[in-house]
Amino acid sequence: MTYFKIKKTADQRKRIDGSIYVANELYTLKEKEKYNIPVAYYDTIEIPKSKIYFMFGARFAMEK
């Protein structure tokens, strides 16, 4: 599945809803559009859903 991974340079920047971006957090296409995430803030990655986990309400990829 395609996810949008927040870069370390965008860590702790504010989202339009008042929350913050967390480095390495993953967003889906629908979430990316909802929060209008700037292209400079993320990298596009392909990762299976079985390699995803949630921590404190944020989605992350398991490390290799």
PDBQT receptor file of N, H, CA, C and O in Angstrom, charges set to zero:
ATOM      1  N   MET A   1       0.843  -1.178   0.000  1.00  0.00    +0.000 N 
ATOM      2  CA  MET A   1       0.000   0.000   0.000  1.00  0.00    +0.000 C 
ATOM      3  C   MET A   1       0.891   1.246   0.000  1.00  0.00    +0.000 C 
ATOM      4  O   MET A   1       1.998   1.222   0.538  1.00  0.00    +0.000 OA
ATOM      5  N   THR A   2       0.418   2.299  -0.587  1.00  0.00    +0.000 N 
ATOM      6  H   THR A   2      -0.482   2.318  -1.024  1.00  0.00    +0.000 HD
ATOM      7  CA  THR A   2       1.170   3.548  -0.663  1.00  0.00    +0.000 C 
ATOM      8  C   THR A   2       0.895   4.401   0.575  1.00  0.00    +0.000 C 
ATOM      9  O   THR A   2      -0.255   4.638   0.944  1.00  0.00    +0.000 OA
ATOM     10  N   TYR A   3       1.979   4.856   1.205  1.00  0.00    +0.000 N 
ATOM     11  H   TYR A   3       2.914   4.664   0.905  1.00  0.00    +0.000 HD
ATOM     12  CA  TYR A   3       1.882   5.754   2.354  1.00  0.00    +0.000 C 
ATOM     13  C   TYR A   3       2.773   6.958   2.105  1.00  0.00    +0.000 C 
ATOM     14  O   TYR A   3       3.658   6.928   1.250  1.00  0.00    +0.000 OA
ATOM     15  N   PHE A   4       2.531   8.003   2.854  1.00  0.00    +0.000 N 
ATOM     16  H   PHE A   4       1.811   8.027   3.548  1.00  0.00    +0.000 HD
ATOM     17  CA  PHE A   4       3.318   9.224   2.771  1.00  0.00    +0.000 C 
ATOM     18  C   PHE A   4       3.997   9.411   4.118  1.00  0.00    +0.000 C 
ATOM     19  O   PHE A   4       3.344   9.687   5.125  1.00  0.00    +0.000 OA
ATOM     20  N   LYS A   5       5.328   9.257   4.124  1.00  0.00    +0.000 N 
ATOM     21  H   LYS A   5       5.858   9.034   3.306  1.00  0.00    +0.000 HD
ATOM     22  CA  LYS A   5       6.128   9.268   5.348  1.00  0.00    +0.000 C 
ATOM     23  C   LYS A   5       6.682  10.669   5.596  1.00  0.00    +0.000 C 
ATOM     24  O   LYS A   5       7.356  11.243   4.740  1.00  0.00    +0.000 OA
ATOM     25  N   ILE A   6       6.394  11.201   6.755  1.00  0.00    +0.000 N 
ATOM     26  H   ILE A   6       5.847  10.736   7.450  1.00  0.00    +0.000 HD
ATOM     27  CA  ILE A   6       6.849  12.553   7.110  1.00  0.00    +0.000 C 
ATOM     28  C   ILE A   6       8.367  12.564   7.305  1.00  0.00    +0.000 C 
ATOM     29  O   ILE A   6       8.920  11.719   8.010  1.00  0.00    +0.000 OA
ATOM     30  N   LYS A   7       9.023  13.522   6.678  1.00  0.00    +0.000 N 
ATOM     31  H   LYS A   7       8.574  14.208   6.106  1.00  0.00    +0.000 HD
ATOM     32  CA  LYS A   7      10.477  13.660   6.781  1.00  0.00    +0.000 C 
ATOM     33  C   LYS A   7      10.867  14.210   8.153  1.00  0.00    +0.000 C 
ATOM     34  O   LYS A   7      10.064  14.855   8.827  1.00  0.00    +0.000 OA
ATOM     35  N   LYS A   8      12.101  13.948   8.552  1.00  0.00    +0.000 N 
ATOM     36  H   LYS A   8      12.754  13.425   8.004  1.00  0.00    +0.000 HD
ATOM     37  CA  LYS A   8      12.609  14.455   9.832  1.00  0.00    +0.000 C 
ATOM     38  C   LYS A   8      12.651  15.978   9.856  1.00  0.00    +0.000 C 
ATOM     39  O   LYS A   8      12.540  16.584  10.922  1.00  0.00    +0.000 OA
ATOM     40  N   THR A   9      12.810  16.600   8.694  1.00  0.00    +0.000 N 
ATOM     41  H   THR A   9      12.901  16.108   7.828  1.00  0.00    +0.000 HD
ATOM     42  CA  THR A   9      12.865  18.064   8.626  1.00  0.00    +0.000 C 
ATOM     43  C   THR A   9      11.505  18.705   8.906  1.00  0.00    +0.000 C 
ATOM     44  O   THR A   9      11.434  19.894   9.217  1.00  0.00    +0.000 OA
ATOM     45  N   ALA A  10      10.422  17.924   8.797  1.00  0.00    +0.000 N 
ATOM     46  H   ALA A  10      10.479  16.958   8.545  1.00  0.00    +0.000 HD
ATOM     47  CA  ALA A  10       9.072  18.453   9.052  1.00  0.00    +0.000 C 
ATOM     48  C   ALA A  10       8.582  18.103  10.456  1.00  0.00    +0.000 C 
ATOM     49  O   ALA A  10       7.449  18.428  10.811  1.00  0.00    +0.000 OA
ATOM     50  N   ASP A  11       9.414  17.452  11.250  1.00  0.00    +0.000 N 
ATOM     51  H   ASP A  11      10.335  17.188  10.961  1.00  0.00    +0.000 HD
ATOM     52  CA  ASP A  11       9.043  17.058  12.606  1.00  0.00    +0.000 C 
ATOM     53  C   ASP A  11       8.655  18.280  13.439  1.00  0.00    +0.000 C 
ATOM     54  O   ASP A  11       9.353  19.294  13.437  1.00  0.00    +0.000 OA
ATOM     55  N   GLN A  12       7.545  18.170  14.143  1.00  0.00    +0.000 N 
ATOM     56  H   GLN A  12       6.978  17.346  14.145  1.00  0.00    +0.000 HD
ATOM     57  CA  GLN A  12       7.026  19.187  15.055  1.00  0.00    +0.000 C 
ATOM     58  C   GLN A  12       6.452  20.428  14.368  1.00  0.00    +0.000 C 
ATOM     59  O   GLN A  12       6.176  21.425  15.036  1.00  0.00    +0.000 OA
ATOM     60  N   ARG A  13       6.272  20.385  13.070  1.00  0.00    +0.000 N 
ATOM     61  H   ARG A  13       6.497  19.575  12.527  1.00  0.00    +0.000 HD
ATOM     62  CA  ARG A  13       5.611  21.506  12.387  1.00  0.00    +0.000 C 
ATOM     63  C   ARG A  13       4.104  21.362  12.545  1.00  0.00    +0.000 C 
ATOM     64  O   ARG A  13       3.588  20.247  12.633  1.00  0.00    +0.000 OA
ATOM     65  N   LYS A  14       3.411  22.470  12.581  1.00  0.00    +0.000 N 
ATOM     66  H   LYS A  14       3.830  23.375  12.509  1.00  0.00    +0.000 HD
ATOM     67  CA  LYS A  14       1.957  22.450  12.799  1.00  0.00    +0.000 C 
ATOM     68  C   LYS A  14       1.187  22.028  11.560  1.00  0.00    +0.000 C 
ATOM     69  O   LYS A  14       1.520  22.401  10.435  1.00  0.00    +0.000 OA
ATOM     70  N   ARG A  15       0.131  21.226  11.803  1.00  0.00    +0.000 N 
ATOM     71  H   ARG A  15      -0.140  20.923  12.717  1.00  0.00    +0.000 HD
ATOM     72  CA  ARG A  15      -0.812  20.875  10.754  1.00  0.00    +0.000 C 
ATOM     73  C   ARG A  15      -1.916  21.920  10.730  1.00  0.00    +0.000 C 
ATOM     74  O   ARG A  15      -2.008  22.750  11.635  1.00  0.00    +0.000 OA
ATOM     75  N   ILE A  16      -2.757  21.884   9.695  1.00  0.00    +0.000 N 
ATOM     76  H   ILE A  16      -2.683  21.210   8.960  1.00  0.00    +0.000 HD
ATOM     77  CA  ILE A  16      -3.835  22.867   9.582  1.00  0.00    +0.000 C 
ATOM     78  C   ILE A  16      -4.896  22.706  10.670  1.00  0.00    +0.000 C 
ATOM     79  O   ILE A  16      -5.655  23.637  10.938  1.00  0.00    +0.000 OA
ATOM     80  N   ASP A  17      -4.953  21.518  11.304  1.00  0.00    +0.000 N 
ATOM     81  H   ASP A  17      -4.336  20.761  11.086  1.00  0.00    +0.000 HD
ATOM     82  CA  ASP A  17      -5.933  21.297  12.366  1.00  0.00    +0.000 C 
ATOM     83  C   ASP A  17      -5.379  21.645  13.749  1.00  0.00    +0.000 C 
ATOM     84  O   ASP A  17      -6.056  21.434  14.756  1.00  0.00    +0.000 OA
ATOM     85  N   GLY A  18      -4.154  22.176  13.807  1.00  0.00    +0.000 N 
ATOM     86  H   GLY A  18      -3.604  22.347  12.990  1.00  0.00    +0.000 HD
ATOM     87  CA  GLY A  18      -3.565  22.593  15.072  1.00  0.00    +0.000 C 
ATOM     88  C   GLY A  18      -2.675  21.540  15.707  1.00  0.00    +0.000 C 
ATOM     89  O   GLY A  18      -1.940  21.844  16.647  1.00  0.00    +0.000 OA
ATOM     90  N   SER A  19      -2.724  20.315  15.220  1.00  0.00    +0.000 N 
ATOM     91  H   SER A  19      -3.320  20.067  14.457  1.00  0.00    +0.000 HD
ATOM     92  CA  SER A  19      -1.864  19.239  15.707  1.00  0.00    +0.000 C 
ATOM     93  C   SER A  19      -0.474  19.431  15.092  1.00  0.00    +0.000 C 
ATOM     94  O   SER A  19      -0.215  20.451  14.452  1.00  0.00    +0.000 OA
ATOM     95  N   ILE A  20       0.415  18.463  15.282  1.00  0.00    +0.000 N 
ATOM     96  H   ILE A  20       0.205  17.634  15.802  1.00  0.00    +0.000 HD
ATOM     97  CA  ILE A  20       1.761  18.560  14.712  1.00  0.00    +0.000 C 
ATOM     98  C   ILE A  20       2.077  17.331  13.866  1.00  0.00    +0.000 C 
ATOM     99  O   ILE A  20       1.452  16.281  14.016  1.00  0.00    +0.000 OA
ATOM    100  N   TYR A  21       3.055  17.477  12.977  1.00  0.00    +0.000 N 
ATOM    101  H   TYR A  21       3.563  18.329  12.854  1.00  0.00    +0.000 HD
ATOM    102  CA  TYR A  21       3.584  16.350  12.217  1.00  0.00    +0.000 C 
ATOM    103  C   TYR A  21       4.656  15.685  13.066  1.00  0.00    +0.000 C 
ATOM    104  O   TYR A  21       5.399  16.359  13.781  1.00  0.00    +0.000 OA
ATOM    105  N   VAL A  22       4.734  14.367  12.987  1.00  0.00    +0.000 N 
ATOM    106  H   VAL A  22       4.131  13.819  12.407  1.00  0.00    +0.000 HD
ATOM    107  CA  VAL A  22       5.734  13.596  13.716  1.00  0.00    +0.000 C 
ATOM    108  C   VAL A  22       6.631  12.913  12.685  1.00  0.00    +0.000 C 
ATOM    109  O   VAL A  22       6.138  12.285  11.748  1.00  0.00    +0.000 OA
ATOM    110  N   ALA A  23       7.946  13.037  12.857  1.00  0.00    +0.000 N 
ATOM    111  H   ALA A  23       8.346  13.548  13.618  1.00  0.00    +0.000 HD
ATOM    112  CA  ALA A  23       8.885  12.419  11.914  1.00  0.00    +0.000 C 
ATOM    113  C   ALA A  23       8.600  10.928  11.790  1.00  0.00    +0.000 C 
ATOM    114  O   ALA A  23       8.359  10.251  12.790  1.00  0.00    +0.000 OA
ATOM    115  N   ASN A  24       8.627  10.423  10.574  1.00  0.00    +0.000 N 
ATOM    116  H   ASN A  24       8.823  10.973   9.762  1.00  0.00    +0.000 HD
ATOM    117  CA  ASN A  24       8.414   9.021  10.209  1.00  0.00    +0.000 C 
ATOM    118  C   ASN A  24       6.969   8.557  10.325  1.00  0.00    +0.000 C 
ATOM    119  O   ASN A  24       6.688   7.383  10.080  1.00  0.00    +0.000 OA
ATOM    120  N   GLU A  25       6.052   9.434  10.686  1.00  0.00    +0.000 N 
ATOM    121  H   GLU A  25       6.281  10.387  10.885  1.00  0.00    +0.000 HD
ATOM    122  CA  GLU A  25       4.638   9.068  10.736  1.00  0.00    +0.000 C 
ATOM    123  C   GLU A  25       4.145   8.830   9.311  1.00  0.00    +0.000 C 
ATOM    124  O   GLU A  25       4.581   9.500   8.374  1.00  0.00    +0.000 OA
ATOM    125  N   LEU A  26       3.237   7.875   9.158  1.00  0.00    +0.000 N 
ATOM    126  H   LEU A  26       2.883   7.331   9.919  1.00  0.00    +0.000 HD
ATOM    127  CA  LEU A  26       2.700   7.533   7.846  1.00  0.00    +0.000 C 
ATOM    128  C   LEU A  26       1.275   8.051   7.698  1.00  0.00    +0.000 C 
ATOM    129  O   LEU A  26       0.466   7.960   8.621  1.00  0.00    +0.000 OA
ATOM    130  N   TYR A  27       0.989   8.590   6.534  1.00  0.00    +0.000 N 
ATOM    131  H   TYR A  27       1.646   8.664   5.784  1.00  0.00    +0.000 HD
ATOM    132  CA  TYR A  27      -0.352   9.061   6.199  1.00  0.00    +0.000 C 
ATOM    133  C   TYR A  27      -0.824   8.351   4.942  1.00  0.00    +0.000 C 
ATOM    134  O   TYR A  27      -0.019   8.023   4.070  1.00  0.00    +0.000 OA
ATOM    135  N   THR A  28      -2.116   8.114   4.846  1.00  0.00    +0.000 N 
ATOM    136  H   THR A  28      -2.770   8.381   5.555  1.00  0.00    +0.000 HD
ATOM    137  CA  THR A  28      -2.712   7.570   3.630  1.00  0.00    +0.000 C 
ATOM    138  C   THR A  28      -2.971   8.724   2.662  1.00  0.00    +0.000 C 
ATOM    139  O   THR A  28      -2.833   9.892   3.023  1.00  0.00    +0.000 OA
ATOM    140  N   LEU A  29      -3.343   8.387   1.444  1.00  0.00    +0.000 N 
ATOM    141  H   LEU A  29      -3.455   7.437   1.150  1.00  0.00    +0.000 HD
ATOM    142  CA  LEU A  29      -3.655   9.413   0.445  1.00  0.00    +0.000 C 
ATOM    143  C   LEU A  29      -4.801  10.303   0.925  1.00  0.00    +0.000 C 
ATOM    144  O   LEU A  29      -4.746  11.524   0.784  1.00  0.00    +0.000 OA
ATOM    145  N   LYS A  30      -5.821   9.696   1.480  1.00  0.00    +0.000 N 
ATOM    146  H   LYS A  30      -5.865   8.703   1.594  1.00  0.00    +0.000 HD
ATOM    147  CA  LYS A  30      -6.974  10.461   1.959  1.00  0.00    +0.000 C 
ATOM    148  C   LYS A  30      -6.575  11.431   3.086  1.00  0.00    +0.000 C 
ATOM    149  O   LYS A  30      -7.023  12.577   3.111  1.00  0.00    +0.000 OA
ATOM    150  N   GLU A  31      -5.729  10.961   4.015  1.00  0.00    +0.000 N 
ATOM    151  H   GLU A  31      -5.364  10.030   3.995  1.00  0.00    +0.000 HD
ATOM    152  CA  GLU A  31      -5.257  11.825   5.101  1.00  0.00    +0.000 C 
ATOM    153  C   GLU A  31      -4.366  12.940   4.567  1.00  0.00    +0.000 C 
ATOM    154  O   GLU A  31      -4.444  14.078   5.032  1.00  0.00    +0.000 OA
ATOM    155  N   LYS A  32      -3.520  12.616   3.590  1.00  0.00    +0.000 N 
ATOM    156  H   LYS A  32      -3.457  11.692   3.212  1.00  0.00    +0.000 HD
ATOM    157  CA  LYS A  32      -2.625  13.627   2.991  1.00  0.00    +0.000 C 
ATOM    158  C   LYS A  32      -3.442  14.759   2.384  1.00  0.00    +0.000 C 
ATOM    159  O   LYS A  32      -3.108  15.934   2.536  1.00  0.00    +0.000 OA
ATOM    160  N   GLU A  33      -4.510  14.392   1.699  1.00  0.00    +0.000 N 
ATOM    161  H   GLU A  33      -4.782  13.437   1.575  1.00  0.00    +0.000 HD
ATOM    162  CA  GLU A  33      -5.368  15.401   1.084  1.00  0.00    +0.000 C 
ATOM    163  C   GLU A  33      -6.156  16.176   2.142  1.00  0.00    +0.000 C 
ATOM    164  O   GLU A  33      -6.330  17.389   2.021  1.00  0.00    +0.000 OA
ATOM    165  N   LYS A  34      -6.628  15.484   3.172  1.00  0.00    +0.000 N 
ATOM    166  H   LYS A  34      -6.486  14.499   3.270  1.00  0.00    +0.000 HD
ATOM    167  CA  LYS A  34      -7.403  16.125   4.238  1.00  0.00    +0.000 C 
ATOM    168  C   LYS A  34      -6.584  17.203   4.955  1.00  0.00    +0.000 C 
ATOM    169  O   LYS A  34      -7.081  18.298   5.217  1.00  0.00    +0.000 OA
ATOM    170  N   TYR A  35      -5.324  16.883   5.269  1.00  0.00    +0.000 N 
ATOM    171  H   TYR A  35      -4.919  15.993   5.056  1.00  0.00    +0.000 HD
ATOM    172  CA  TYR A  35      -4.467  17.821   5.998  1.00  0.00    +0.000 C 
ATOM    173  C   TYR A  35      -3.653  18.714   5.072  1.00  0.00    +0.000 C 
ATOM    174  O   TYR A  35      -2.902  19.571   5.539  1.00  0.00    +0.000 OA
ATOM    175  N   ASN A  36      -3.798  18.520   3.753  1.00  0.00    +0.000 N 
ATOM    176  H   ASN A  36      -4.408  17.825   3.374  1.00  0.00    +0.000 HD
ATOM    177  CA  ASN A  36      -3.101  19.347   2.766  1.00  0.00    +0.000 C 
ATOM    178  C   ASN A  36      -1.600  19.406   3.067  1.00  0.00    +0.000 C 
ATOM    179  O   ASN A  36      -1.023  20.488   3.182  1.00  0.00    +0.000 OA
ATOM    180  N   ILE A  37      -0.985  18.241   3.191  1.00  0.00    +0.000 N 
ATOM    181  H   ILE A  37      -1.454  17.363   3.098  1.00  0.00    +0.000 HD
ATOM    182  CA  ILE A  37       0.430  18.154   3.557  1.00  0.00    +0.000 C 
ATOM    183  C   ILE A  37       1.289  18.623   2.378  1.00  0.00    +0.000 C 
ATOM    184  O   ILE A  37       1.146  18.111   1.268  1.00  0.00    +0.000 OA
ATOM    185  N   PRO A  38       2.179  19.592   2.613  1.00  0.00    +0.000 N 
ATOM    186  CA  PRO A  38       3.056  20.073   1.537  1.00  0.00    +0.000 C 
ATOM    187  C   PRO A  38       3.994  18.971   1.034  1.00  0.00    +0.000 C 
ATOM    188  O   PRO A  38       4.454  18.140   1.816  1.00  0.00    +0.000 OA
ATOM    189  N   VAL A  39       4.271  18.968  -0.251  1.00  0.00    +0.000 N 
ATOM    190  H   VAL A  39       3.898  19.643  -0.887  1.00  0.00    +0.000 HD
ATOM    191  CA  VAL A  39       5.122  17.954  -0.880  1.00  0.00    +0.000 C 
ATOM    192  C   VAL A  39       6.496  17.888  -0.211  1.00  0.00    +0.000 C 
ATOM    193  O   VAL A  39       7.071  16.804  -0.107  1.00  0.00    +0.000 OA
ATOM    194  N   ALA A  40       7.023  18.999   0.234  1.00  0.00    +0.000 N 
ATOM    195  H   ALA A  40       6.556  19.879   0.149  1.00  0.00    +0.000 HD
ATOM    196  CA  ALA A  40       8.347  19.037   0.850  1.00  0.00    +0.000 C 
ATOM    197  C   ALA A  40       8.390  18.327   2.207  1.00  0.00    +0.000 C 
ATOM    198  O   ALA A  40       9.477  18.076   2.728  1.00  0.00    +0.000 OA
ATOM    199  N   TYR A  41       7.241  18.003   2.783  1.00  0.00    +0.000 N 
ATOM    200  H   TYR A  41       6.359  18.208   2.360  1.00  0.00    +0.000 HD
ATOM    201  CA  TYR A  41       7.175  17.395   4.108  1.00  0.00    +0.000 C 
ATOM    202  C   TYR A  41       7.184  15.875   4.091  1.00  0.00    +0.000 C 
ATOM    203  O   TYR A  41       7.346  15.274   5.154  1.00  0.00    +0.000 OA
ATOM    204  N   TYR A  42       7.017  15.215   2.944  1.00  0.00    +0.000 N 
ATOM    205  H   TYR A  42       6.885  15.703   2.081  1.00  0.00    +0.000 HD
ATOM    206  CA  TYR A  42       6.889  13.761   2.945  1.00  0.00    +0.000 C 
ATOM    207  C   TYR A  42       7.632  13.086   1.793  1.00  0.00    +0.000 C 
ATOM    208  O   TYR A  42       7.968  13.707   0.785  1.00  0.00    +0.000 OA
ATOM    209  N   ASP A  43       7.875  11.783   1.989  1.00  0.00    +0.000 N 
ATOM    210  H   ASP A  43       7.602  11.278   2.808  1.00  0.00    +0.000 HD
ATOM    211  CA  ASP A  43       8.372  10.893   0.947  1.00  0.00    +0.000 C 
ATOM    212  C   ASP A  43       7.284   9.851   0.723  1.00  0.00    +0.000 C 
ATOM    213  O   ASP A  43       6.617   9.436   1.671  1.00  0.00    +0.000 OA
ATOM    214  N   THR A  44       7.103   9.430  -0.515  1.00  0.00    +0.000 N 
ATOM    215  H   THR A  44       7.645   9.767  -1.285  1.00  0.00    +0.000 HD
ATOM    216  CA  THR A  44       6.121   8.396  -0.841  1.00  0.00    +0.000 C 
ATOM    217  C   THR A  44       6.797   7.041  -0.741  1.00  0.00    +0.000 C 
ATOM    218  O   THR A  44       7.866   6.830  -1.314  1.00  0.00    +0.000 OA
ATOM    219  N   ILE A  45       6.164   6.106   0.002  1.00  0.00    +0.000 N 
ATOM    220  H   ILE A  45       5.296   6.277   0.468  1.00  0.00    +0.000 HD
ATOM    221  CA  ILE A  45       6.733   4.767   0.149  1.00  0.00    +0.000 C 
ATOM    222  C   ILE A  45       5.658   3.711  -0.074  1.00  0.00    +0.000 C 
ATOM    223  O   ILE A  45       4.469   3.965   0.119  1.00  0.00    +0.000 OA
ATOM    224  N   GLU A  46       6.088   2.542  -0.478  1.00  0.00    +0.000 N 
ATOM    225  H   GLU A  46       7.054   2.336  -0.635  1.00  0.00    +0.000 HD
ATOM    226  CA  GLU A  46       5.220   1.374  -0.620  1.00  0.00    +0.000 C 
ATOM    227  C   GLU A  46       5.574   0.411   0.500  1.00  0.00    +0.000 C 
ATOM    228  O   GLU A  46       6.736   0.034   0.652  1.00  0.00    +0.000 OA
ATOM    229  N   ILE A  47       4.589   0.013   1.278  1.00  0.00    +0.000 N 
ATOM    230  H   ILE A  47       3.645   0.319   1.155  1.00  0.00    +0.000 HD
ATOM    231  CA  ILE A  47       4.829  -0.910   2.389  1.00  0.00    +0.000 C 
ATOM    232  C   ILE A  47       3.554  -1.708   2.642  1.00  0.00    +0.000 C 
ATOM    233  O   ILE A  47       2.459  -1.148   2.598  1.00  0.00    +0.000 OA
ATOM    234  N   PRO A  48       3.680  -3.003   2.907  1.00  0.00    +0.000 N 
ATOM    235  CA  PRO A  48       2.475  -3.803   3.171  1.00  0.00    +0.000 C 
ATOM    236  C   PRO A  48       1.853  -3.427   4.514  1.00  0.00    +0.000 C 
ATOM    237  O   PRO A  48       2.547  -3.007   5.439  1.00  0.00    +0.000 OA
ATOM    238  N   LYS A  49       0.540  -3.584   4.602  1.00  0.00    +0.000 N 
ATOM    239  H   LYS A  49      -0.024  -3.926   3.850  1.00  0.00    +0.000 HD
ATOM    240  CA  LYS A  49      -0.175  -3.256   5.841  1.00  0.00    +0.000 C 
ATOM    241  C   LYS A  49       0.326  -4.082   7.022  1.00  0.00    +0.000 C 
ATOM    242  O   LYS A  49       0.227  -3.648   8.170  1.00  0.00    +0.000 OA
ATOM    243  N   SER A  50       0.861  -5.262   6.749  1.00  0.00    +0.000 N 
ATOM    244  H   SER A  50       0.942  -5.615   5.817  1.00  0.00    +0.000 HD
ATOM    245  CA  SER A  50       1.357  -6.129   7.823  1.00  0.00    +0.000 C 
ATOM    246  C   SER A  50       2.631  -5.582   8.472  1.00  0.00    +0.000 C 
ATOM    247  O   SER A  50       3.040  -6.074   9.524  1.00  0.00    +0.000 OA
ATOM    248  N   LYS A  51       3.255  -4.587   7.875  1.00  0.00    +0.000 N 
ATOM    249  H   LYS A  51       2.922  -4.187   7.021  1.00  0.00    +0.000 HD
ATOM    250  CA  LYS A  51       4.485  -3.978   8.402  1.00  0.00    +0.000 C 
ATOM    251  C   LYS A  51       4.221  -2.625   9.057  1.00  0.00    +0.000 C 
ATOM    252  O   LYS A  51       5.144  -1.831   9.235  1.00  0.00    +0.000 OA
ATOM    253  N   ILE A  52       2.960  -2.357   9.419  1.00  0.00    +0.000 N 
ATOM    254  H   ILE A  52       2.210  -3.003   9.275  1.00  0.00    +0.000 HD
ATOM    255  CA  ILE A  52       2.557  -1.085  10.014  1.00  0.00    +0.000 C 
ATOM    256  C   ILE A  52       2.152  -1.305  11.460  1.00  0.00    +0.000 C 
ATOM    257  O   ILE A  52       1.566  -2.335  11.793  1.00  0.00    +0.000 OA
ATOM    258  N   TYR A  53       2.461  -0.338  12.324  1.00  0.00    +0.000 N 
ATOM    259  H   TYR A  53       2.937   0.499  12.053  1.00  0.00    +0.000 HD
ATOM    260  CA  TYR A  53       1.983  -0.389  13.712  1.00  0.00    +0.000 C 
ATOM    261  C   TYR A  53       1.576   1.017  14.148  1.00  0.00    +0.000 C 
ATOM    262  O   TYR A  53       1.965   2.007  13.529  1.00  0.00    +0.000 OA
ATOM    263  N   PHE A  54       0.800   1.087  15.207  1.00  0.00    +0.000 N 
ATOM    264  H   PHE A  54       0.484   0.282  15.710  1.00  0.00    +0.000 HD
ATOM    265  CA  PHE A  54       0.342   2.361  15.759  1.00  0.00    +0.000 C 
ATOM    266  C   PHE A  54       0.971   2.588  17.125  1.00  0.00    +0.000 C 
ATOM    267  O   PHE A  54       1.066   1.667  17.937  1.00  0.00    +0.000 OA
ATOM    268  N   MET A  55       1.398   3.815  17.370  1.00  0.00    +0.000 N 
ATOM    269  H   MET A  55       1.321   4.563  16.711  1.00  0.00    +0.000 HD
ATOM    270  CA  MET A  55       1.925   4.206  18.677  1.00  0.00    +0.000 C 
ATOM    271  C   MET A  55       1.391   5.604  18.969  1.00  0.00    +0.000 C 
ATOM    272  O   MET A  55       1.522   6.506  18.142  1.00  0.00    +0.000 OA
ATOM    273  N   PHE A  56       0.795   5.782  20.130  1.00  0.00    +0.000 N 
ATOM    274  H   PHE A  56       0.689   5.049  20.802  1.00  0.00    +0.000 HD
ATOM    275  CA  PHE A  56       0.166   7.027  20.585  1.00  0.00    +0.000 C 
ATOM    276  C   PHE A  56      -0.698   7.668  19.508  1.00  0.00    +0.000 C 
ATOM    277  O   PHE A  56      -0.701   8.888  19.345  1.00  0.00    +0.000 OA
ATOM    278  N   GLY A  57      -1.439   6.824  18.768  1.00  0.00    +0.000 N 
ATOM    279  H   GLY A  57      -1.436   5.833  18.901  1.00  0.00    +0.000 HD
ATOM    280  CA  GLY A  57      -2.362   7.312  17.756  1.00  0.00    +0.000 C 
ATOM    281  C   GLY A  57      -1.767   7.647  16.413  1.00  0.00    +0.000 C 
ATOM    282  O   GLY A  57      -2.475   8.136  15.532  1.00  0.00    +0.000 OA
ATOM    283  N   ALA A  58      -0.479   7.396  16.230  1.00  0.00    +0.000 N 
ATOM    284  H   ALA A  58       0.096   6.999  16.946  1.00  0.00    +0.000 HD
ATOM    285  CA  ALA A  58       0.184   7.668  14.957  1.00  0.00    +0.000 C 
ATOM    286  C   ALA A  58       0.603   6.355  14.307  1.00  0.00    +0.000 C 
ATOM    287  O   ALA A  58       0.910   5.388  15.004  1.00  0.00    +0.000 OA
ATOM    288  N   ARG A  59       0.617   6.315  12.988  1.00  0.00    +0.000 N 
ATOM    289  H   ARG A  59       0.368   7.100  12.422  1.00  0.00    +0.000 HD
ATOM    290  CA  ARG A  59       0.964   5.115  12.215  1.00  0.00    +0.000 C 
ATOM    291  C   ARG A  59       2.431   5.185  11.814  1.00  0.00    +0.000 C 
ATOM    292  O   ARG A  59       2.908   6.209  11.326  1.00  0.00    +0.000 OA
ATOM    293  N   PHE A  60       3.142   4.070  12.031  1.00  0.00    +0.000 N 
ATOM    294  H   PHE A  60       2.754   3.238  12.428  1.00  0.00    +0.000 HD
ATOM    295  CA  PHE A  60       4.556   3.990  11.686  1.00  0.00    +0.000 C 
ATOM    296  C   PHE A  60       4.860   2.679  10.983  1.00  0.00    +0.000 C 
ATOM    297  O   PHE A  60       4.084   1.729  11.085  1.00  0.00    +0.000 OA
ATOM    298  N   ALA A  61       5.993   2.611  10.263  1.00  0.00    +0.000 N 
ATOM    299  H   ALA A  61       6.624   3.382  10.180  1.00  0.00    +0.000 HD
ATOM    300  CA  ALA A  61       6.454   1.390   9.623  1.00  0.00    +0.000 C 
ATOM    301  C   ALA A  61       7.431   0.679  10.556  1.00  0.00    +0.000 C 
ATOM    302  O   ALA A  61       8.230   1.316  11.242  1.00  0.00    +0.000 OA
ATOM    303  N   MET A  62       7.354  -0.657  10.570  1.00  0.00    +0.000 N 
ATOM    304  H   MET A  62       6.705  -1.175  10.012  1.00  0.00    +0.000 HD
ATOM    305  CA  MET A  62       8.300  -1.437  11.370  1.00  0.00    +0.000 C 
ATOM    306  C   MET A  62       9.677  -1.306  10.750  1.00  0.00    +0.000 C 
ATOM    307  O   MET A  62       9.822  -1.298   9.527  1.00  0.00    +0.000 OA
ATOM    308  N   GLU A  63      10.689  -1.204  11.602  1.00  0.00    +0.000 N 
ATOM    309  H   GLU A  63      10.572  -1.210  12.595  1.00  0.00    +0.000 HD
ATOM    310  CA  GLU A  63      12.070  -1.113  11.132  1.00  0.00    +0.000 C 
ATOM    311  C   GLU A  63      12.527  -2.476  10.635  1.00  0.00    +0.000 C 
ATOM    312  O   GLU A  63      12.039  -3.506  11.099  1.00  0.00    +0.000 OA
ATOM    313  N   LYS A  64      13.443  -2.482   9.710  1.00  0.00    +0.000 N 
ATOM    314  H   LYS A  64      13.840  -1.644   9.333  1.00  0.00    +0.000 HD
ATOM    315  CA  LYS A  64      13.945  -3.736   9.136  1.00  0.00    +0.000 C 
ATOM    316  C   LYS A  64      14.888  -4.428  10.078  1.00  0.00    +0.000 C 
ATOM    317  O   LYS A  64      15.406  -5.498   9.758  1.00  0.00    +0.000 OA
TER     318      LYS A  64
